Amino acid sequence: MRKLRNLLMPVLLSAVILLMTGCGQKLESWAYDYEPTEETIAFYKNGQAVYKGEKYSYVKDDSFITLTNEAGEKKLRYEKNGDSLILYEKSTYKSVGERTEGSIVGTWSQDNGWSFVFTDAGEFAEENIFFGHYSIDSENSRIKLMYDDPVPDIYLYYTLSGDELTIDYPWPMTATKKS
């Protein structure tokens, strides 16, 4: 019996190690462009993901990554083009002061101080640092920001609900060396 146990233990231990490393193999690992060594999101072969340090199960289609854990669900829009990834993260802004009902025209702010101002003349201010013009694609719930500074134009996806404006903001990502 002892010989059988001594023989089975290494075989069983090897099988468990192979199973754990094979199922948990990292498929992709991404970091913000401005912090290329700090992993933001990683996907594993076993259907698990880690996003900003929290573990989730995930489902990915051509446009969205759906992350689920005991705390709930997060749905992140993304665009992948070859070796680059744009990850859209949601931020909710509250209306501050006067605004045009049913429109994004107005001043929008978060508790952390981040803000957007959209005018009825088609101008915007982001954080009171970046300025430019914007256009709305209502059919796709998309805002195109065209910056005055030499910053590339970007698209924001938005949802307007009463005095709340939820924006899916694009963050360029880079593959980490861990993937």
GUMI-415891 format. One record per residue (C-alpha): residue number from 1; residue in three letters; chain; z negated, x, y negated. Coordinates in pm, 1 decimal, m for minus. Each point is the difference from the previous one (the first is absolute). Layout:
<recs>
REC    n  res  chain        c3        c1        c2
REC  NUM  ALA      A         Z         X         Y
...
</recs>
This chain:
<recs>
REC    n  res  chain        c3        c1        c2
REC    1  MET      A       0.0       0.0       0.0
REC    2  ARG      A     m88.1     281.5    m238.2
REC    3  LYS      A     333.4     176.5      68.3
REC    4  LEU      A     186.5    m325.1     m67.6
REC    5  ARG      A    m186.4     m49.6    m328.7
REC    6  ASN      A      66.3     362.0    m103.2
REC    7  LEU      A     369.2     m49.7      73.2
REC    8  LEU      A      30.2    m341.1    m168.4
REC    9  MET      A    m184.1      89.3    m320.6
REC   10  PRO      A     259.6     248.5    m135.6
REC   11  VAL      A     285.6    m231.7      99.7
REC   12  LEU      A    m166.7    m300.7    m162.4
REC   13  LEU      A     m88.9     198.2    m312.8
REC   14  SER      A     358.9     127.3     m29.4
REC   15  ALA      A     137.0    m355.0      37.3
REC   16  VAL      A    m232.4    m131.1    m272.1
REC   17  ILE      A      97.5     282.9    m238.2
REC   18  LEU      A     371.4     m59.0      63.1
REC   19  LEU      A     m41.4    m372.9     m53.4
REC   20  MET      A    m190.4      47.7    m325.8
REC   21  THR      A     235.0     257.1    m147.4
REC   22  GLY      A     316.3    m180.0     110.5
REC   23  CYS      A    m104.2    m341.1    m133.3
REC   24  GLY      A    m145.9     133.0    m321.6
REC   25  GLN      A     289.1     227.3     m89.5
REC   26  LYS      A      73.9      m1.5    m372.2
REC   27  LEU      A     349.9    m129.6     m77.1
REC   28  GLU      A       2.9      23.5    m379.2
REC   29  SER      A    m230.5     131.8    m268.6
REC   30  TRP      A      54.7     m56.7    m373.8
REC   31  ALA      A    m168.7     117.5    m319.3
REC   32  TYR      A      54.0     m84.1    m365.8
REC   33  ASP      A     253.6     235.0    m161.2
REC   34  TYR      A    m262.7     108.8    m251.8
REC   35  GLU      A    m248.1      88.1     283.2
REC   36  PRO      A     225.3     125.1     279.8
REC   37  THR      A    m281.5     144.4     212.0
REC   38  GLU      A    m221.1    m313.2      m5.4
REC   39  GLU      A     112.0    m244.1     268.4
REC   40  THR      A      17.9    m358.9    m128.2
REC   41  ILE      A     142.6    m183.3     301.1
REC   42  ALA      A      67.6      99.8     360.5
REC   43  PHE      A     152.4    m191.5     290.1
REC   44  TYR      A     m82.7      64.2     363.1
REC   45  LYS      A     187.6     m67.6     321.2
REC   46  ASN      A    m277.2    m232.6     122.9
REC   47  GLY      A      62.7    m253.2    m280.6
REC   48  GLN      A    m284.5     125.9    m216.5
REC   49  ALA      A      18.8     120.0    m359.8
REC   50  VAL      A    m233.5     165.3    m246.7
REC   51  TYR      A      46.1    m102.3    m363.7
REC   52  LYS      A    m219.0     158.6    m265.9
REC   53  GLY      A    m255.3      94.2     264.4
REC   54  GLU      A     m25.9    m345.5     162.4
REC   55  LYS      A     124.3     m78.0     350.4
REC   56  TYR      A     241.8    m286.5      63.3
REC   57  SER      A     242.0    m128.8     254.9
REC   58  TYR      A     346.2     m27.0    m147.5
REC   59  VAL      A     333.9    m173.1      28.3
REC   60  LYS      A     299.3     137.9    m186.1
REC   61  ASP      A     332.6    m167.9     m72.9
REC   62  ASP      A     283.9     107.3    m231.1
REC   63  SER      A    m186.6     m95.8    m319.7
REC   64  PHE      A    m372.5     m38.8      68.5
REC   65  ILE      A    m287.5     173.2     174.1
REC   66  THR      A    m268.7    m247.4     103.5
REC   67  LEU      A    m339.9     163.9      49.4
REC   68  THR      A    m275.5    m196.0     174.6
REC   69  ASN      A    m365.4      73.2      69.5
REC   70  GLU      A    m327.0    m196.3      14.0
REC   71  ALA      A      m6.7     m18.8    m381.7
REC   72  GLY      A     336.5    m178.1     m13.7
REC   73  GLU      A     366.0      68.5     m54.7
REC   74  LYS      A     196.1     209.4    m249.8
REC   75  LYS      A     373.8     m40.6     m37.7
REC   76  LEU      A     168.4     299.4    m163.1
REC   77  ARG      A     363.5      m2.7    m104.7
REC   78  TYR      A     182.8     327.0      61.5
REC   79  GLU      A     342.7     157.8     m27.4
REC   80  LYS      A      95.7     292.0     219.2
REC   81  ASN      A     301.5     212.8     m77.0
REC   82  GLY      A      42.3     297.5     231.2
REC   83  ASP      A    m296.6     230.9     m48.6
REC   84  SER      A    m141.5    m191.9    m296.7
REC   85  LEU      A    m218.1    m307.2     m15.6
REC   86  ILE      A     m93.8    m230.1    m286.7
REC   87  LEU      A    m322.7    m185.4      74.4
REC   88  TYR      A     m76.5    m302.5    m217.7
REC   89  GLU      A    m368.9     m63.5     m57.5
REC   90  LYS      A    m138.1    m322.9    m143.3
REC   91  SER      A    m198.0     m12.4    m322.4
REC   92  THR      A    m123.4    m320.0    m160.6
REC   93  TYR      A     m17.1     m28.2    m377.7
REC   94  LYS      A    m171.8    m270.6    m204.7
REC   95  SER      A     144.8    m149.1    m315.2
REC   96  VAL      A    m169.9     126.7    m313.1
REC   97  GLY      A      54.6    m187.9    m325.7
REC   98  GLU      A     306.7    m207.1     m74.0
REC   99  ARG      A     283.8     m29.6     244.9
REC  100  THR      A     302.0    m213.3      74.3
REC  101  GLU      A     m88.6    m251.2     273.7
REC  102  GLY      A     206.0      38.9     319.4
REC  103  SER      A     130.3     338.7    m115.0
REC  104  ILE      A    m107.2     363.7      22.0
REC  105  VAL      A      12.8      21.4    m381.2
REC  106  GLY      A    m347.1      98.3    m115.4
REC  107  THR      A    m267.1     263.2      48.3
REC  108  TRP      A    m127.5      62.4     352.5
REC  109  SER      A    m298.5     216.6      87.6
REC  110  GLN      A    m214.3     112.4     292.8
REC  111  ASP      A    m371.6      80.4       3.5
REC  112  ASN      A      87.5     370.3      36.4
REC  113  GLY      A     181.5      m8.0    m336.4
REC  114  TRP      A     355.3       6.9     133.3
REC  115  SER      A     224.6    m235.0    m191.6
REC  116  PHE      A     346.9    m133.3     m61.0
REC  117  VAL      A     133.1    m166.8    m313.7
REC  118  PHE      A     325.7    m195.7      24.9
REC  119  THR      A     155.1    m139.8    m318.6
REC  120  ASP      A     245.8    m285.8     m35.8
REC  121  ALA      A     241.7     254.7    m154.3
REC  122  GLY      A      29.4     171.9     340.5
REC  123  GLU      A    m222.2     296.3     m82.1
REC  124  PHE      A    m295.2     126.0     203.4
REC  125  ALA      A    m292.0     240.5     m21.7
REC  126  GLU      A    m159.9     140.4     314.6
REC  127  GLU      A    m353.5     132.3     m50.9
REC  128  ASN      A      89.4      33.6    m371.8
REC  129  ILE      A     155.4     332.5     100.8
REC  130  PHE      A     344.0     m92.0     134.0
REC  131  PHE      A     233.4    m225.1    m195.2
REC  132  GLY      A     343.6    m146.8      50.1
REC  133  HIS      A     198.0    m314.0      73.9
REC  134  TYR      A     m13.8    m231.5     298.0
REC  135  SER      A     213.5    m262.7     167.0
REC  136  ILE      A    m100.5    m272.9     243.5
REC  137  ASP      A     173.2     m92.5     325.6
REC  138  SER      A    m171.2    m337.6      59.7
REC  139  GLU      A     185.4     m65.9     324.1
REC  140  ASN      A    m152.6     310.3     162.3
REC  141  SER      A    m327.1      m2.8    m201.6
REC  142  ARG      A      81.1     344.6    m130.1
REC  143  ILE      A     m47.4     177.1    m333.5
REC  144  LYS      A     214.0     299.8     m92.6
REC  145  LEU      A    m178.5     243.7    m228.5
REC  146  MET      A     233.3     222.1    m204.1
REC  147  TYR      A    m213.2     268.8    m162.1
REC  148  ASP      A      66.5     151.1    m342.5
REC  149  ASP      A    m124.8     338.0     127.0
REC  150  PRO      A     198.1     201.8     251.6
REC  151  VAL      A    m164.5    m190.6     286.9
REC  152  PRO      A     218.8    m162.1     266.2
REC  153  ASP      A      32.5    m379.1     m12.7
REC  154  ILE      A    m213.6    m183.4     255.1
REC  155  TYR      A     m20.0    m345.4     150.7
REC  156  LEU      A    m325.0    m193.1      27.9
REC  157  TYR      A     m36.8    m307.6     216.8
REC  158  TYR      A    m225.3    m263.2    m149.8
REC  159  THR      A    m178.1    m328.3      62.6
REC  160  LEU      A    m128.0    m211.5    m286.2
REC  161  SER      A    m285.7    m240.4      70.3
REC  162  GLY      A    m175.4    m157.3    m299.2
REC  163  ASP      A    m160.8     279.6    m200.3
REC  164  GLU      A      59.0     261.7     273.1
REC  165  LEU      A     299.4     228.7      37.0
REC  166  THR      A      21.9     185.9     331.4
REC  167  ILE      A     230.4     299.2      m5.6
REC  168  ASP      A     131.3     197.6     296.4
REC  169  TYR      A      23.9     344.0    m162.0
REC  170  PRO      A     226.4     267.9     154.5
REC  171  TRP      A    m157.4     330.4     101.3
REC  172  PRO      A     233.1     278.4     117.0
REC  173  MET      A    m131.1     154.5     321.3
REC  174  THR      A      70.5     325.8     175.6
REC  175  ALA      A     m30.5      73.3     371.1
REC  176  THR      A    m299.2     218.7      72.8
REC  177  LYS      A      16.5     303.6     221.8
REC  178  LYS      A    m225.8    m191.7     240.4
REC  179  SER      A     281.3    m237.2     101.1
</recs>
